[in-house]
Amino acid sequence: MPSVEKYIQAPDGTSIFVSIKGSGPTLVLCDGLGCDGFIWRYLEPMLAEHFQVIHWHYPGHGFSQMPCDGDKVGVGDLRDILKTVLDELGAEKAILFGHSLGVNVSLDFAVTYPEQTSALVLCCGSYADPIATFHDTELSEYIFEGLNFFTKRYPEVSRGVWRGILGSGLGFHLAKLSEINGDLLRPADMKPYFEHLAKMNVELYFHMVAKARGHSTEAQLSSIVQPTLIVAGENDTFTPCWLSQRMAQHIEHAQLHVVAQGTHVAPLEDHLVVNQSVKTFLQDSGFIKHRASGKTKKKPVKKKKVRKTV
């Protein structure tokens, strides 16, 4: 499907890449950290049949410029960039789709700009610091802090190791051991992710991890009144399923869909079921019209001519 591509200037001057596909009500896709859209491979084409789908790249991601101000890459800063993108495109309201860190960004936007939020679809993410619950262990916090320190202290060595692991295909095999379900996922679906991650600035990646620390919208979840669908992976180790369950309990109109045996990339692992769940949610919420279910007319039965005998 053809798309319109353009650049929009973030509040700090960074050029942000934006693609626009389809027409209709505005729907915006918010990626996870280190991602440039791989997770939407199956969802985006379906959504573009009914909506104007806006997909934007974070600073230093995909086709967006490295941040002009390196400190403006926290969740609140990404929320402000999203606000700028929607305002520049003249979108008065938008349905927000978020994956991983994009869930944090979408929730922050929804509680800050409720009047500009039509609905939420939150996939495999958290309302709070994602590192604090990584693999449900406190050790992860020290690991990420150590990696952030190492990349800043030894940037050249870090880049070499980073590209060596991710660019060689080793990243996929390591991820299969603990992060993704290799039985459900096709390697081709993850290839764009590892290719993009290998090209990304490793210092920026861990700096953005550090900037996300301590962020939370947990106290504001009960204020969200928009229709909300939460998609969780049953075996997600990055943002454990209980986070999604807690979100569903605190958001008044939330629906929860747990992908059986799914992980942090559940929208790819069981894309047929997730696509249908999302479509049904959008139909029931009035954003996609249900097809008229009128009775089908029966074809008239031709009567056989009967030859009369005298």
Backbone as CSV, one residue per row, in Angstrom:
resi,resn,N_x,N_y,N_z,CA_x,CA_y,CA_z,C_x,C_y,C_z
1,MET,0.849,-1.193,0.000,0.000,0.000,0.000,0.884,1.241,0.000
2,PRO,0.641,2.185,-0.934,1.483,3.391,-0.992,1.343,4.230,0.266
3,SER,2.411,4.946,0.600,2.383,5.787,1.798,2.987,7.145,1.492
4,VAL,2.578,8.125,2.284,3.165,9.459,2.224,4.217,9.524,3.320
5,GLU,5.400,9.973,2.982,6.473,10.069,3.960,6.909,11.519,4.107
6,LYS,7.158,11.920,5.340,7.584,13.304,5.576,8.374,13.376,6.871
7,TYR,8.984,14.529,7.101,9.731,14.769,8.336,9.078,15.916,9.086
8,ILE,8.950,15.742,10.385,8.369,16.760,11.250,9.384,17.082,12.336
9,GLN,9.528,18.351,12.637,10.538,18.795,13.594,10.038,18.633,15.026
10,ALA,10.790,17.884,15.827,10.468,17.699,17.247,10.727,19.003,17.998
11,PRO,10.235,19.128,19.227,10.448,20.358,20.001,11.912,20.753,20.143
12,ASP,12.849,19.771,20.139,14.269,20.118,20.277,14.956,20.318,18.926
13,GLY,14.176,20.231,17.835,14.736,20.448,16.499,15.069,19.181,15.733
14,THR,14.942,18.030,16.368,15.242,16.762,15.702,14.236,16.480,14.590
15,SER,14.720,16.025,13.426,13.836,15.658,12.312,13.281,14.259,12.555
16,ILE,11.972,14.178,12.672,11.286,12.920,12.976,10.608,12.396,11.708
17,PHE,10.935,11.143,11.367,10.351,10.512,10.184,8.934,10.045,10.486
18,VAL,8.009,10.328,9.553,6.609,9.946,9.701,6.111,9.363,8.379
19,SER,5.443,8.230,8.446,4.773,7.689,7.263,3.273,7.663,7.516
20,ILE,2.502,7.866,6.454,1.044,7.910,6.548,0.462,6.990,5.491
21,LYS,-0.352,6.035,5.935,-0.990,5.096,5.020,-2.494,5.074,5.264
22,GLY,-3.249,4.877,4.197,-4.692,4.724,4.323,-5.411,6.039,4.553
23,SER,-6.707,5.946,4.791,-7.541,7.121,5.054,-8.626,6.752,6.043
24,GLY,-9.173,7.766,6.696,-10.199,7.541,7.708,-9.785,8.157,9.028
25,PRO,-10.365,7.697,10.142,-9.976,8.204,11.461,-8.479,7.990,11.693
26,THR,-7.872,8.886,12.450,-6.426,8.817,12.678,-6.074,7.739,13.697
27,LEU,-5.056,6.960,13.363,-4.526,5.917,14.233,-3.007,6.018,14.182
28,VAL,-2.374,5.999,15.335,-0.921,6.191,15.373,-0.244,4.997,16.042
29,LEU,0.890,4.573,15.460,1.657,3.435,15.959,2.887,3.928,16.715
30,CYS,3.046,3.469,17.945,4.183,3.849,18.781,5.029,2.602,19.064
31,ASP,6.264,2.615,18.604,7.138,1.449,18.675,7.723,1.215,20.062
32,GLY,8.377,0.061,20.176,9.192,-0.228,21.339,10.570,0.364,21.154
33,LEU,11.367,0.358,22.191,12.733,0.867,22.131,13.569,0.004,21.172
34,GLY,14.311,0.660,20.312,15.154,-0.059,19.367,14.399,-0.601,18.169
35,CYS,13.146,-0.193,17.998,12.304,-0.726,16.919,11.932,0.374,15.922
36,ASP,11.700,-0.050,14.684,11.235,0.906,13.679,10.045,0.349,12.906
37,GLY,9.232,-0.481,13.584,7.974,-0.913,12.991,7.821,-2.391,12.711
38,PHE,8.811,-3.211,13.059,8.724,-4.631,12.725,7.502,-5.310,13.345
39,ILE,7.095,-4.851,14.524,6.009,-5.500,15.259,4.659,-5.315,14.576
40,TRP,4.538,-4.309,13.700,3.259,-4.001,13.059,3.120,-4.685,11.692
41,ARG,3.988,-5.627,11.393,4.031,-6.255,10.066,2.665,-6.763,9.600
42,TYR,1.917,-7.379,10.487,0.617,-7.938,10.107,-0.549,-7.025,10.469
43,LEU,-0.382,-6.225,11.492,-1.454,-5.332,11.907,-1.607,-4.121,10.995
44,GLU,-0.508,-3.516,10.590,-0.584,-2.256,9.842,-1.375,-2.366,8.540
45,PRO,-1.158,-3.395,7.707,-1.956,-3.478,6.467,-3.458,-3.580,6.732
46,MET,-3.840,-4.342,7.755,-5.255,-4.465,8.092,-5.815,-3.135,8.572
47,LEU,-5.058,-2.440,9.408,-5.519,-1.164,9.952,-5.646,-0.095,8.875
48,ALA,-4.723,-0.114,7.905,-4.730,0.896,6.839,-5.929,0.754,5.905
49,GLU,-6.653,-0.353,5.998,-7.873,-0.514,5.215,-9.016,0.323,5.790
50,HIS,-8.889,0.743,7.045,-9.985,1.440,7.723,-9.579,2.795,8.305
51,PHE,-8.267,3.035,8.447,-7.806,4.232,9.145,-6.686,4.937,8.378
52,GLN,-6.465,6.182,8.772,-5.241,6.877,8.373,-4.190,6.491,9.413
53,VAL,-3.276,5.615,9.027,-2.307,5.063,9.972,-1.019,5.881,9.935
54,ILE,-0.692,6.473,11.062,0.534,7.266,11.197,1.564,6.436,11.954
55,HIS,2.717,6.278,11.374,3.807,5.559,12.037,5.015,6.492,12.086
56,TRP,5.546,6.724,13.286,6.671,7.641,13.437,7.840,6.923,14.098
57,HIS,9.036,7.408,13.809,10.253,6.812,14.367,10.795,7.707,15.481
58,TYR,11.177,7.099,16.598,11.780,7.851,17.694,13.110,8.456,17.244
59,PRO,13.604,9.470,17.947,14.931,10.023,17.629,15.993,8.915,17.631
60,GLY,16.850,8.903,16.614,17.904,7.898,16.532,17.417,6.529,16.111
61,HIS,16.162,6.431,15.698,15.567,5.177,15.241,15.169,5.301,13.770
62,GLY,15.293,4.193,13.041,14.825,4.183,11.661,15.398,5.323,10.852
63,PHE,14.500,6.143,10.266,14.921,7.253,9.415,14.937,8.590,10.147
64,SER,14.652,8.577,11.441,14.697,9.827,12.206,16.138,10.193,12.539
65,GLN,16.360,11.476,12.705,17.687,12.003,13.030,18.057,11.656,14.477
66,MET,19.354,11.567,14.742,19.806,11.442,16.128,19.319,12.668,16.897
67,PRO,18.970,12.505,18.182,18.411,13.640,18.928,19.358,14.827,18.986
68,CYS,18.796,16.004,18.731,19.601,17.223,18.841,19.994,17.462,20.298
69,ASP,19.081,17.143,21.197,19.337,17.247,22.623,19.268,15.830,23.196
70,GLY,20.413,15.260,23.548,20.481,13.883,24.015,19.690,13.601,25.273
71,ASP,19.331,14.640,26.011,18.561,14.434,27.236,17.057,14.432,26.989
72,LYS,16.637,14.751,25.766,15.211,14.817,25.442,14.723,13.511,24.809
73,VAL,15.000,12.405,25.489,14.601,11.095,24.949,13.893,10.233,26.001
74,GLY,13.383,10.865,27.052,12.618,10.140,28.056,11.190,9.918,27.579
75,VAL,10.396,9.205,28.355,9.011,8.921,27.973,8.224,10.209,27.780
76,GLY,8.398,11.161,28.691,7.704,12.436,28.554,8.112,13.192,27.313
77,ASP,9.379,13.092,26.934,9.859,13.765,25.719,9.259,13.114,24.476
78,LEU,9.173,11.775,24.470,8.572,11.073,23.342,7.088,11.409,23.235
79,ARG,6.433,11.536,24.387,5.029,11.966,24.402,4.881,13.338,23.755
80,ASP,5.792,14.252,24.061,5.727,15.601,23.499,5.989,15.590,21.992
81,ILE,6.863,14.689,21.537,7.108,14.563,20.094,5.844,14.055,19.408
82,LEU,5.197,13.064,20.019,3.949,12.543,19.464,2.898,13.645,19.369
83,LYS,2.805,14.466,20.383,1.871,15.592,20.370,2.175,16.525,19.197
84,THR,3.450,16.806,18.981,3.859,17.674,17.882,3.502,17.052,16.531
85,VAL,3.750,15.746,16.387,3.441,15.042,15.129,1.948,15.140,14.825
86,LEU,1.110,14.836,15.805,-0.335,14.872,15.581,-0.825,16.285,15.280
87,ASP,-0.292,17.270,15.994,-0.696,18.655,15.759,-0.274,19.120,14.368
88,GLU,0.942,18.758,13.956,1.428,19.152,12.630,0.590,18.523,11.523
89,LEU,0.079,17.334,11.782,-0.738,16.641,10.777,-2.218,17.016,10.887
90,GLY,-2.541,17.853,11.838,-3.922,18.310,11.995,-4.865,17.262,12.567
91,ALA,-4.321,16.316,13.335,-5.139,15.250,13.915,-5.696,15.699,15.258
92,GLU,-6.990,15.937,15.312,-7.611,16.394,16.555,-7.708,15.268,17.576
93,LYS,-7.924,14.031,17.108,-8.002,12.866,17.982,-7.329,11.689,17.284
94,ALA,-6.846,10.746,18.066,-6.173,9.588,17.478,-6.353,8.360,18.359
95,ILE,-6.435,7.209,17.706,-6.372,5.923,18.391,-4.895,5.592,18.541
96,LEU,-4.450,5.307,19.748,-3.036,5.069,19.998,-2.743,3.579,20.133
97,PHE,-1.828,3.097,19.309,-1.330,1.725,19.414,0.091,1.794,19.952
98,GLY,0.376,1.042,20.992,1.723,1.036,21.551,2.220,-0.374,21.760
99,HIS,3.503,-0.575,21.525,4.145,-1.861,21.817,5.354,-1.610,22.702
100,SER,5.502,-2.376,23.766,6.649,-2.272,24.673,6.778,-0.844,25.198
101,LEU,7.880,-0.154,24.926,8.019,1.233,25.402,6.908,2.118,24.840
102,GLY,6.378,1.739,23.678,5.271,2.492,23.095,4.026,2.474,23.956
103,VAL,3.890,1.470,24.828,2.783,1.445,25.786,2.965,2.564,26.809
104,ASN,4.185,2.723,27.299,4.473,3.824,28.232,4.156,5.173,27.596
105,VAL,4.579,5.332,26.342,4.369,6.594,25.625,2.874,6.841,25.403
106,SER,2.155,5.794,24.991,0.722,5.936,24.721,-0.054,6.271,25.995
107,LEU,0.273,5.593,27.087,-0.405,5.871,28.356,-0.116,7.289,28.843
108,ASP,1.139,7.715,28.717,1.505,9.065,29.152,0.754,10.102,28.324
109,PHE,0.635,9.831,27.018,-0.105,10.759,26.150,-1.576,10.783,26.549
110,ALA,-2.151,9.609,26.807,-3.576,9.523,27.115,-3.939,10.258,28.402
111,VAL,-3.077,10.185,29.417,-3.390,10.854,30.686,-3.068,12.346,30.615
112,THR,-2.171,12.730,29.708,-1.815,14.144,29.571,-2.739,14.865,28.593
113,TYR,-3.120,14.169,27.531,-3.983,14.757,26.501,-5.192,13.850,26.246
114,PRO,-6.056,13.692,27.242,-7.214,12.790,27.072,-8.150,13.227,25.954
115,GLU,-8.240,14.549,25.748,-9.144,15.059,24.722,-8.683,14.721,23.309
116,GLN,-7.411,14.341,23.170,-6.869,14.019,21.851,-6.710,12.505,21.663
117,THR,-7.183,11.726,22.642,-7.056,10.270,22.605,-8.421,9.634,22.429
118,SER,-8.604,8.881,21.330,-9.888,8.234,21.052,-9.985,6.862,21.709
119,ALA,-8.891,6.100,21.654,-8.871,4.744,22.203,-7.423,4.308,22.322
120,LEU,-7.227,3.177,23.007,-5.874,2.660,23.226,-5.824,1.161,22.914
121,VAL,-4.768,0.752,22.234,-4.463,-0.666,22.060,-3.022,-0.836,22.530
122,LEU,-2.855,-1.523,23.651,-1.573,-1.603,24.345,-1.035,-3.029,24.278
123,CYS,0.083,-3.213,23.583,0.614,-4.554,23.328,1.918,-4.799,24.091
124,CYS,1.894,-5.789,24.963,3.118,-6.284,25.596,3.949,-5.151,26.204
125,GLY,3.335,-4.421,27.096,4.038,-3.281,27.677,3.715,-3.070,29.140
126,SER,4.121,-1.910,29.631,3.983,-1.611,31.053,3.550,-0.163,31.240
127,TYR,3.011,0.120,32.424,2.652,1.481,32.806,3.788,2.116,33.604
128,ALA,4.822,1.338,33.916,5.903,1.827,34.773,7.260,1.440,34.194
129,ASP,8.285,1.622,34.978,9.661,1.325,34.579,9.772,-0.127,34.094
130,PRO,9.987,-0.351,32.791,10.024,-1.727,32.280,11.227,-2.530,32.764
131,ILE,12.304,-1.858,33.107,13.505,-2.567,33.566,13.295,-3.145,34.960
132,ALA,12.485,-2.475,35.755,12.257,-2.935,37.135,11.566,-4.291,37.181
133,THR,10.844,-4.651,36.097,10.110,-5.919,36.088,10.663,-6.890,35.049
134,PHE,11.782,-6.559,34.438,12.388,-7.433,33.422,12.755,-8.780,34.059
135,HIS,12.142,-9.853,33.539,12.333,-11.206,34.076,11.962,-11.310,35.556
136,ASP,11.199,-10.320,36.039,10.748,-10.323,37.436,11.899,-10.498,38.426
137,THR,13.000,-9.830,38.150,14.139,-9.903,39.072,14.779,-8.534,39.222
138,GLU,15.224,-8.218,40.426,15.878,-6.938,40.686,17.261,-6.877,40.050
139,LEU,17.831,-8.043,39.733,19.168,-8.075,39.133,19.210,-7.364,37.797
140,SER,18.079,-7.372,37.078,18.048,-6.746,35.757,18.395,-5.256,35.830
141,GLU,18.005,-4.598,36.920,18.300,-3.175,37.071,19.805,-2.941,37.111
142,TYR,20.518,-3.794,37.835,21.970,-3.646,37.941,22.649,-4.001,36.620
143,ILE,22.089,-4.976,35.909,22.659,-5.385,34.618,22.567,-4.235,33.623
144,PHE,21.390,-3.610,33.524,21.215,-2.517,32.568,22.027,-1.286,32.964
145,GLU,22.131,-1.033,34.262,22.959,0.087,34.716,24.422,-0.154,34.355
146,GLY,24.871,-1.417,34.523,26.239,-1.759,34.171,26.501,-1.624,32.687
147,LEU,25.539,-2.054,31.860,25.693,-1.951,30.412,25.692,-0.488,29.968
148,ASN,24.869,0.328,30.598,24.835,1.749,30.271,26.180,2.403,30.595
149,PHE,26.748,2.045,31.750,28.056,2.581,32.148,29.142,2.129,31.173
150,PHE,29.096,0.844,30.808,30.127,0.282,29.930,30.096,0.931,28.550
151,THR,28.897,1.135,28.004,28.803,1.719,26.663,29.305,3.161,26.635
152,LYS,29.111,3.876,27.737,29.597,5.250,27.802,31.112,5.291,28.006
153,ARG,31.634,4.326,28.767,33.065,4.301,29.078,33.869,3.741,27.910
154,TYR,33.320,2.738,27.237,34.031,2.089,26.132,33.129,2.022,24.890
155,PRO,32.825,3.166,24.301,31.879,3.192,23.175,32.312,2.370,21.962
156,GLU,33.595,2.420,21.598,34.051,1.699,20.414,33.935,0.186,20.605
157,VAL,34.351,-0.288,21.768,34.250,-1.716,22.069,32.783,-2.135,22.090
158,SER,31.939,-1.318,22.702,30.504,-1.619,22.792,29.881,-1.729,21.414
159,ARG,30.229,-0.802,20.523,29.655,-0.842,19.171,30.075,-2.101,18.433
160,GLY,31.329,-2.495,18.616,31.824,-3.689,17.944,31.112,-4.948,18.408
161,VAL,30.951,-5.079,19.722,30.266,-6.249,20.284,28.794,-6.240,19.873
162,TRP,28.180,-5.084,19.967,26.759,-4.898,19.633,26.466,-5.342,18.196
163,ARG,27.258,-4.807,17.260,27.040,-5.138,15.843,27.428,-6.577,15.539
164,GLY,28.445,-7.085,16.259,28.876,-8.458,16.028,27.797,-9.464,16.398
165,ILE,27.151,-9.238,17.544,26.110,-10.158,18.003,24.848,-10.036,17.158
166,LEU,24.399,-8.788,16.955,23.131,-8.574,16.269,23.231,-8.783,14.762
167,GLY,24.365,-8.429,14.199,24.517,-8.543,12.752,24.835,-9.938,12.269
168,SER,25.240,-10.825,13.172,25.640,-12.178,12.780,24.502,-13.188,12.810
169,GLY,23.355,-12.786,13.322,22.239,-13.716,13.480,22.227,-14.376,14.837
170,LEU,23.273,-14.129,15.626,23.357,-14.714,16.956,22.263,-14.170,17.869
171,GLY,21.867,-12.913,17.629,20.844,-12.294,18.459,19.539,-13.070,18.456
172,PHE,19.159,-13.562,17.271,17.911,-14.325,17.171,17.989,-15.621,17.972
173,HIS,19.126,-16.306,17.868,19.288,-17.571,18.578,19.320,-17.365,20.093
174,LEU,19.923,-16.254,20.526,19.931,-15.949,21.957,18.524,-15.606,22.446
175,ALA,17.794,-14.862,21.616,16.435,-14.485,21.993,15.534,-15.706,22.117
176,LYS,15.754,-16.712,21.273,14.944,-17.926,21.326,15.101,-18.663,22.652
177,LEU,16.237,-18.465,23.297,16.494,-19.176,24.550,15.624,-18.679,25.699
178,SER,15.258,-17.378,25.665,14.526,-16.858,26.823,13.476,-15.800,26.514
179,GLU,13.540,-15.150,25.349,12.681,-13.994,25.123,11.524,-14.215,24.151
180,ILE,11.675,-15.115,23.172,10.635,-15.309,22.173,10.322,-16.799,22.028
181,ASN,9.163,-17.079,21.450,8.752,-18.468,21.237,9.138,-18.878,19.820
182,GLY,10.246,-19.603,19.698,10.740,-20.007,18.393,9.816,-20.940,17.648
183,ASP,8.907,-21.603,18.377,7.966,-22.511,17.731,6.826,-21.765,17.048
184,LEU,6.524,-20.566,17.525,5.432,-19.781,16.952,5.919,-18.732,15.962
185,LEU,7.167,-18.331,16.094,7.669,-17.181,15.341,8.540,-17.607,14.164
186,ARG,8.335,-16.937,13.041,9.192,-17.172,11.887,10.413,-16.265,11.971
187,PRO,11.613,-16.780,11.699,12.824,-15.946,11.745,12.708,-14.698,10.875
188,ALA,11.993,-14.809,9.751,11.849,-13.660,8.845,11.113,-12.503,9.506
189,ASP,10.246,-12.807,10.484,9.503,-11.748,11.165,10.389,-10.947,12.120
190,MET,11.461,-11.581,12.616,12.359,-10.905,13.549,13.559,-10.275,12.858
191,LYS,13.837,-10.688,11.627,15.019,-10.206,10.916,15.082,-8.683,10.836
192,PRO,13.977,-7.974,10.493,14.039,-6.507,10.430,14.414,-5.866,11.765
193,TYR,13.978,-6.497,12.854,14.290,-5.958,14.182,15.793,-6.006,14.449
194,PHE,16.400,-7.163,14.227,17.831,-7.302,14.508,18.679,-6.485,13.535
195,GLU,18.229,-6.356,12.296,18.960,-5.527,11.328,18.940,-4.066,11.756
196,HIS,17.767,-3.610,12.211,17.670,-2.220,12.653,18.479,-1.981,13.922
197,LEU,18.370,-2.928,14.866,19.069,-2.784,16.134,20.584,-2.763,15.942
198,ALA,21.080,-3.561,14.978,22.521,-3.618,14.727,23.062,-2.276,14.237
199,LYS,22.222,-1.514,13.537,22.639,-0.217,12.992,22.467,0.914,14.004
200,MET,21.716,0.651,15.053,21.396,1.711,16.006,22.590,2.058,16.886
201,ASN,22.636,3.293,17.313,23.674,3.766,18.215,23.475,3.122,19.593
202,VAL,24.431,2.283,19.997,24.275,1.513,21.223,24.237,2.411,22.459
203,GLU,24.991,3.526,22.429,24.968,4.433,23.578,23.586,5.056,23.745
204,LEU,22.947,5.414,22.617,21.606,5.997,22.681,20.617,4.982,23.239
205,TYR,20.737,3.733,22.808,19.818,2.687,23.263,19.824,2.600,24.790
206,PHE,20.999,2.440,25.380,21.062,2.274,26.837,20.807,3.590,27.570
207,HIS,21.082,4.714,26.905,20.754,6.009,27.507,19.231,6.159,27.608
208,MET,18.505,5.695,26.567,17.044,5.777,26.603,16.465,4.813,27.632
209,VAL,17.119,3.670,27.811,16.713,2.758,28.885,16.810,3.476,30.230
210,ALA,17.933,4.164,30.443,18.152,4.881,31.700,17.131,6.005,31.885
211,LYS,16.789,6.687,30.786,15.842,7.798,30.870,14.422,7.325,31.189
212,ALA,14.135,6.064,30.867,12.793,5.517,31.153,12.649,5.081,32.607
213,ARG,13.788,4.966,33.310,13.761,4.510,34.690,12.946,5.468,35.566
214,GLY,12.103,4.889,36.394,11.344,5.706,37.345,10.058,6.274,36.786
215,HIS,9.848,6.168,35.472,8.617,6.716,34.896,7.441,5.797,35.199
216,SER,6.273,6.383,35.513,5.091,5.577,35.798,3.819,6.393,35.619
217,THR,2.790,5.735,35.088,1.460,6.346,35.020,0.462,5.515,35.840
218,GLU,0.970,4.672,36.716,0.095,3.782,37.488,-0.975,4.551,38.245
219,ALA,-0.611,5.654,38.845,-1.562,6.417,39.658,-2.659,7.058,38.814
220,GLN,-2.435,7.195,37.506,-3.407,7.852,36.623,-4.240,6.862,35.802
221,LEU,-3.972,5.562,35.932,-4.679,4.586,35.092,-6.194,4.659,35.260
222,SER,-6.654,4.898,36.460,-8.102,4.935,36.712,-8.778,6.132,36.052
223,SER,-7.982,7.108,35.611,-8.565,8.287,34.952,-8.810,8.052,33.468
224,ILE,-8.310,6.953,32.933,-8.480,6.657,31.511,-9.871,6.084,31.279
225,VAL,-10.660,6.763,30.460,-12.042,6.340,30.214,-12.252,5.901,28.760
226,GLN,-11.235,6.052,27.927,-11.365,5.661,26.536,-11.390,4.133,26.398
227,PRO,-12.047,3.617,25.360,-12.004,2.170,25.119,-10.554,1.706,25.016
228,THR,-10.239,0.608,25.678,-8.849,0.147,25.743,-8.786,-1.370,25.556
229,LEU,-7.905,-1.790,24.664,-7.614,-3.212,24.496,-6.174,-3.444,24.912
230,ILE,-5.971,-4.419,25.785,-4.628,-4.760,26.237,-4.297,-6.164,25.719
231,VAL,-3.213,-6.252,24.962,-2.763,-7.531,24.409,-1.497,-7.941,25.153
232,ALA,-1.516,-9.132,25.728,-0.377,-9.597,26.518,0.074,-10.965,26.042
233,GLY,1.360,-11.243,26.218,1.890,-12.564,25.943,1.922,-13.366,27.238
234,GLU,1.352,-14.551,27.225,1.297,-15.371,28.429,2.682,-15.602,29.024
235,ASN,3.699,-15.767,28.158,5.056,-16.056,28.616,6.020,-14.899,28.358
236,ASP,5.499,-13.698,28.349,6.345,-12.515,28.140,7.275,-12.352,29.348
237,THR,8.580,-12.387,29.107,9.545,-12.220,30.199,10.044,-10.786,30.300
238,PHE,9.848,-10.004,29.234,10.319,-8.615,29.258,9.345,-7.732,30.029
239,THR,8.073,-7.802,29.674,7.025,-7.117,30.442,6.007,-8.194,30.832
240,PRO,6.214,-8.840,31.981,5.396,-9.985,32.395,3.892,-9.735,32.329
241,CYS,3.165,-10.813,32.083,1.719,-10.745,31.859,0.965,-10.080,33.015
242,TRP,1.470,-10.207,34.229,0.747,-9.638,35.366,0.646,-8.119,35.276
243,LEU,1.570,-7.488,34.551,1.491,-6.042,34.348,0.252,-5.686,33.522
244,SER,0.004,-6.474,32.491,-1.182,-6.254,31.656,-2.451,-6.523,32.445
245,GLN,-2.428,-7.546,33.272,-3.591,-7.868,34.091,-3.895,-6.729,35.062
246,ARG,-2.840,-6.152,35.622,-3.039,-5.032,36.550,-3.569,-3.803,35.813
247,MET,-3.063,-3.564,34.611,-3.574,-2.447,33.809,-5.065,-2.623,33.553
248,ALA,-5.449,-3.843,33.177,-6.855,-4.117,32.868,-7.749,-3.892,34.079
249,GLN,-7.233,-4.159,35.264,-8.010,-3.965,36.488,-8.206,-2.491,36.812
250,HIS,-7.237,-1.655,36.457,-7.280,-0.248,36.831,-7.889,0.665,35.767
251,ILE,-7.910,0.222,34.508,-8.514,1.032,33.448,-9.960,0.589,33.286
252,GLU,-10.877,1.519,33.448,-12.298,1.195,33.583,-12.861,0.381,32.416
253,HIS,-12.583,0.799,31.205,-13.196,0.136,30.043,-12.212,-0.770,29.307
254,ALA,-11.282,-1.351,30.027,-10.239,-2.155,29.386,-10.686,-3.591,29.148
255,GLN,-10.265,-4.117,28.009,-10.423,-5.534,27.692,-9.021,-6.136,27.640
256,LEU,-8.893,-7.362,28.093,-7.596,-8.032,28.111,-7.619,-9.258,27.220
257,HIS,-6.653,-9.328,26.308,-6.492,-10.516,25.464,-5.104,-11.076,25.712
258,VAL,-5.032,-12.282,26.285,-3.761,-12.932,26.558,-3.489,-13.964,25.465
259,VAL,-2.368,-13.816,24.789,-1.979,-14.743,23.727,-1.330,-15.964,24.358
260,ALA,-1.959,-17.111,24.208,-1.450,-18.354,24.795,-0.045,-18.647,24.287
261,GLN,0.876,-18.872,25.209,2.281,-19.171,24.930,3.009,-18.018,24.227
262,GLY,2.353,-16.866,24.140,2.973,-15.716,23.492,4.022,-15.062,24.369
263,THR,4.924,-14.329,23.742,5.978,-13.637,24.471,5.890,-12.134,24.201
264,HIS,7.022,-11.454,24.217,7.029,-10.008,24.049,6.689,-9.583,22.614
265,VAL,6.680,-10.541,21.708,6.337,-10.228,20.314,5.076,-10.996,19.904
266,ALA,4.123,-11.082,20.804,2.887,-11.830,20.569,2.138,-11.407,19.300
267,PRO,2.115,-10.110,18.918,1.416,-9.737,17.681,1.996,-10.387,16.428
268,LEU,3.229,-10.896,16.510,3.821,-11.620,15.394,3.631,-13.126,15.556
269,GLU,3.694,-13.593,16.787,3.645,-15.032,17.048,2.286,-15.643,16.725
270,ASP,1.220,-14.916,17.013,-0.131,-15.409,16.727,-0.905,-14.283,16.046
271,HIS,-0.383,-13.869,14.892,-0.903,-12.655,14.264,-2.347,-12.781,13.784
272,LEU,-2.781,-13.960,13.390,-4.163,-14.112,12.929,-5.149,-13.843,14.069
273,VAL,-4.858,-14.417,15.233,-5.736,-14.239,16.391,-5.672,-12.802,16.907
274,VAL,-4.465,-12.241,16.974,-4.319,-10.864,17.464,-5.004,-9.885,16.507
275,ASN,-4.812,-10.058,15.205,-5.469,-9.185,14.233,-6.987,-9.219,14.390
276,GLN,-7.530,-10.422,14.565,-8.979,-10.539,14.710,-9.451,-9.909,16.007
277,SER,-8.684,-10.087,17.084,-9.041,-9.495,18.368,-9.060,-7.968,18.273
278,VAL,-8.044,-7.410,17.607,-7.963,-5.959,17.439,-9.117,-5.457,16.573
279,LYS,-9.395,-6.163,15.487,-10.482,-5.738,14.587,-11.831,-5.782,15.288
280,THR,-12.073,-6.844,16.048,-13.331,-6.958,16.790,-13.474,-5.833,17.806
281,PHE,-12.381,-5.524,18.505,-12.392,-4.427,19.472,-12.742,-3.105,18.793
282,LEU,-12.124,-2.841,17.651,-12.370,-1.586,16.940,-13.785,-1.537,16.374
283,GLN,-14.326,-2.689,15.988,-15.710,-2.745,15.523,-16.668,-2.491,16.677
284,ASP,-16.460,-3.180,17.788,-17.355,-3.037,18.935,-17.295,-1.634,19.532
285,SER,-16.152,-0.962,19.350,-15.990,0.403,19.862,-16.495,1.453,18.877
286,GLY,-16.974,1.000,17.719,-17.575,1.909,16.743,-16.612,2.564,15.778
287,PHE,-15.351,2.120,15.754,-14.367,2.734,14.855,-14.333,2.062,13.483
288,ILE,-14.777,0.795,13.432,-14.932,0.083,12.169,-16.378,-0.369,12.099
289,LYS,-17.025,-0.079,10.994,-18.425,-0.455,10.856,-18.552,-1.953,10.593
290,HIS,-19.500,-2.560,11.306,-19.806,-3.965,11.051,-20.482,-4.070,9.692
291,ARG,-20.173,-5.121,9.002,-20.867,-5.346,7.733,-22.324,-5.690,8.001
292,ALA,-23.177,-5.156,7.150,-24.604,-5.436,7.309,-24.852,-6.933,7.160
293,SER,-25.604,-7.471,8.105,-25.852,-8.907,8.089,-27.277,-9.206,7.634
294,GLY,-27.639,-8.687,6.469,-28.971,-8.925,5.934,-29.094,-10.338,5.396
295,LYS,-30.326,-10.787,5.272,-30.534,-12.128,4.757,-30.223,-12.160,3.268
296,THR,-29.537,-13.177,2.869,-29.221,-13.314,1.449,-30.442,-13.818,0.708
297,LYS,-30.673,-13.191,-0.432,-31.842,-13.587,-1.224,-31.579,-14.906,-1.925
298,LYS,-32.563,-15.752,-1.856,-32.431,-17.025,-2.533,-32.687,-16.841,-4.013
299,LYS,-31.921,-17.548,-4.785,-32.134,-17.503,-6.220,-33.458,-18.172,-6.551
300,PRO,-34.236,-17.560,-7.451,-35.517,-18.176,-7.805,-35.297,-19.527,-8.468
301,VAL,-36.097,-20.479,-8.054,-35.989,-21.819,-8.617,-36.811,-21.894,-9.892
302,LYS,-36.142,-22.255,-10.947,-36.851,-22.370,-12.226,-37.760,-23.594,-12.206
303,LYS,-39.011,-23.361,-12.539,-39.954,-24.468,-12.564,-39.803,-25.248,-13.866
304,LYS,-39.800,-26.519,-13.713,-39.700,-27.361,-14.895,-41.034,-27.355,-15.648
305,LYS,-40.923,-27.252,-16.927,-42.129,-27.293,-17.751,-42.671,-28.710,-17.809
306,VAL,-43.948,-28.845,-17.526,-44.573,-30.160,-17.554,-45.394,-30.291,-18.834
307,ARG,-45.095,-31.298,-19.609,-45.810,-31.495,-20.878,-47.144,-32.191,-20.593
308,LYS,-48.162,-31.485,-20.997,-49.506,-32.048,-20.749,-49.824,-33.091,-21.814
309,THR,-50.459,-34.136,-21.395,-50.878,-35.184,-22.339,-52.405,-35.213,-22.397
310,VAL,-52.933,-35.416,-23.573,-54.394,-35.442,-23.732,-54.882,-36.876,-23.603
